[in-house]
Amino acid sequence: MEDQQHISGKIHRLELDNFKSYEGHQTIGPFYDFTAIIGPNGAGKSNLMDAISFVLGVRTAQLRGAKLLDFIYAIDDRDKEQKGRRAHVKLVYQLLDGSEITFTRSISSAGGSEYRIGDRVVNWDEYNAKLRSLGILVKARNFLVFQGDVESIASKNPKELSALFEQISGSEDYKRQYEELEVQKAEADEKAVLAHQRRKAIIAEKKQKKLQKEEAEKHIKLQEQLDVSSKCILMLSTNLGIVSIPPPQKSLKQEHFLWQLLNIQKDIEKANKDLDVEESSRKDIVDELDNYQAEANKKKKEKAGYLKEIGQCERRISDKKNKLDSVNYLSSDAIIFDLLLCWFGYFHAHLHWLMR
């Protein structure tokens, strides 16, 4: 997995236009390092959370609404039936150098979404990619701690916590690629085995052809010696006046061995070529297999790191529970606040680790 460098910053202000309970154009902010939103029930505190989630691309089902048109300000059903109703939320994100980036999500009169970065209209993929570059993961919802999140995380089992860490770290996006690499690795292993078996067969065939060649060469050498001996006998007989003996004709057996030797030589050359091809193919497969193995080892190390974090998280949660049991005079509000601080510290440390 490639390391992603995130740019640090913070939400500077929000600009809402006819979003939920906010009528007309409203500016909320600027926000500071620590800002408390207070007010009575129905004042719009939760709608402010919804506005932040909405502009950062959270799905409609998670924003307490059935459809996007429900988020447009309306006093009664008559207002909801009016045509041309629109709404938008603009988030001004301030970087450490003081520069600003604006993200705007609008609701059209037809109930669709429009995304803008600055004044430029973009599609969702580009919008989401820009948020990811800032360390804002929409799927993991790592930018807000919603009501019930602390209790929900504390009650998760190790497998569910591992899945949560994969979402927050972004490694979940590589799950499909990892599974495809696993399939390719299995195919490469199978090809490597077949290539090795084929190589052994070619080597055995080459050895057999070599023995046949040596036998044929030995026979031809003996035949040549026989021809030389026959010529010597003929010359000697001529000098002594003995009736000449016709030289022996090349036998059919000799012709057969020569033809067999030629074919053996051709087979050996073909076997050598096949062996070179198989060696090259095997080398490619082995290199590919090494790459897959390195990738698999890397994923195993990452998984071990996540499991270690899960264990540490469980121990911290257990320590907090033991502490809460011993201090039984704390009110329920104080307990929830303590758990929230625990989760906030862990989440901040984990997010800092991700952005290194």
VENZITA-V164100 format. One record per pair of residues at least 6 apart in sequence whose C-alpha atoms are under 6 Angstrom apart, sorted by sequence separation. I is the first residue (numbers start at 1). J is the second residue. D is the distance in Angstrom with one decimal. If there is no record, write none. Layout:
# VENZITA-V164100
I & J & D
I & J & D
This chain:
# VENZITA-V164100
18 & 24 & 4.8
74 & 80 & 5.8
94 & 100 & 4.5
107 & 113 & 5.0
115 & 121 & 5.9
116 & 122 & 5.6
166 & 172 & 5.1
17 & 24 & 5.1
93 & 100 & 5.5
106 & 113 & 5.6
115 & 122 & 5.7
17 & 25 & 4.3
93 & 101 & 5.1
106 & 114 & 5.1
16 & 25 & 5.6
92 & 101 & 5.9
105 & 114 & 5.6
16 & 26 & 5.1
92 & 102 & 4.5
105 & 115 & 4.7
15 & 26 & 5.7
91 & 102 & 5.6
104 & 115 & 5.8
15 & 27 & 4.5
91 & 103 & 5.2
104 & 116 & 5.0
14 & 27 & 5.8
50 & 63 & 5.8
90 & 103 & 5.6
103 & 116 & 5.9
14 & 28 & 5.1
90 & 104 & 4.3
103 & 117 & 4.9
13 & 28 & 5.8
72 & 87 & 5.6
89 & 104 & 5.7
102 & 117 & 5.8
13 & 29 & 4.4
89 & 105 & 5.6
102 & 118 & 5.0
13 & 30 & 4.7
88 & 105 & 5.6
12 & 30 & 5.2
13 & 31 & 5.9
88 & 106 & 4.0
12 & 31 & 5.3
87 & 106 & 5.8
88 & 107 & 6.0
87 & 107 & 5.2
86 & 107 & 5.6
86 & 108 & 5.3
86 & 109 & 5.4
85 & 109 & 5.2
84 & 109 & 5.1
140 & 167 & 5.3
140 & 168 & 5.3
55 & 89 & 5.9
69 & 111 & 5.3
68 & 111 & 5.6
216 & 261 & 6.0
213 & 261 & 5.9
55 & 105 & 5.2
20 & 71 & 4.7
19 & 71 & 5.7
20 & 72 & 5.3
21 & 73 & 5.8
19 & 72 & 5.1
20 & 73 & 4.7
18 & 72 & 5.7
19 & 73 & 5.4
18 & 73 & 4.8
19 & 87 & 5.6
18 & 87 & 5.1
17 & 87 & 5.4
17 & 88 & 5.4
16 & 89 & 4.6
15 & 89 & 5.8
15 & 90 & 5.0
14 & 90 & 5.8
14 & 91 & 4.8
13 & 92 & 5.4
12 & 92 & 5.5
12 & 93 & 5.5
11 & 93 & 4.6
12 & 94 & 5.7
10 & 93 & 5.8
10 & 94 & 5.5
9 & 94 & 5.5
9 & 95 & 4.2
9 & 96 & 5.5
195 & 282 & 5.9
185 & 292 & 6.0
6 & 133 & 5.4
7 & 134 & 4.9
6 & 134 & 5.1
6 & 135 & 5.3
6 & 355 & 5.3
